């Protein structure tokens, strides 16, 4: 048995008086692309935030890359993209500046030599190298989301955790995101992604874990879309619960181990 990239065992999480996660087990192995599915309030976002150390489990254990949550985890090998946020307000910054912030963490408070090249490479991976010097407020919601993915990729991680990356973006942006994720998965990156429905990622996901009321009710082959979701006319754009400023939430101002604090309040 190889060491799993993500290994959560018997995880319980309480948020105030709410018992959000109730004994969740989750294992993700190297090279897998795992989708975390479930209705609003099922605990998807709470689970990924617990996995990356933003929220502490009330009970149970979480290990990343063979290390229990804490200072021993090689955080530079893990990329985390929280729920999409808006660039409508906050400290003005360019796409390149947001991506560069991904190179900073608790042990590195100055950008490394050659950071501009690393930033351009990360933006090129998501198809936005030509928008590096544009203000994030000038980018569409889907482009902003790809900037946040580039921010995670600039670390050259081995595992990427994404929380509802396509919520609230248009079909073209979803297709661009799916193309980006396909290239990354083909390169061997391990991915855990929270989605409402598989949509454009259906051909990429190797396994699906479905949560309901904080409990895993399915772990296996991705479920087939409901008939209404299969037709070309179906609108895959879902509203999003978080509209915090991109710069405030994503430029290392949070309290999590990956430089990001909580970005939404719904479980």
Secondary structure, DSSP 4 states (H G I P E B T S, - for coil): -PPPSEEEEEEEEEETTEEEEEEEEEEE-TT-EEEEE--TTSSHHHHHHHHTTSS--SEEEEEETTEESSTTS-GGGEEEE-S--B-SSSS--BHHHHHHGGG-BTTB-SPPTTHHHHHHHHHHHTT-GGGTTSBGGGS-HHHHHHHHHHHHHTT--SEEEEESTTTT--HHHHHHHHHHHHHHHHTT-EEEEE-SS-GGGTTT-SEEEEEETTEEEEEESPPPPPHHHHSTT-------S---BHHHHHSS-SSSTTS--------
